[in-house]
Amino acid sequence: MVKIQIDLSEQEDKIVEVYKLVNNLKTKQEAIKQMVNYFKVKIVPERMDKDKEYYKKSLKFGEDKK
């Protein structure tokens, strides 16, 4: 489990509040947890030695998931 503390702007807070109400959720935390599912993330290493075996294995592992 990960705990994250974020500062929402007034506009962002309103968006989360509306999402919470529309989906009949009890807390903003539940709303944000559901909203996160709408995003797709790709992690790209910046400072990795691309000639190392672990890097080549991670690329091969990523292709298997496609």
Summary of the structure (lengths in Angstrom):
residues: 66
radius of gyration: 18.2
end to end distance: 26.1
largest distance: 50.7
contacts: 100
relative contact order: 0.08
helix: 52%
strand: 0%
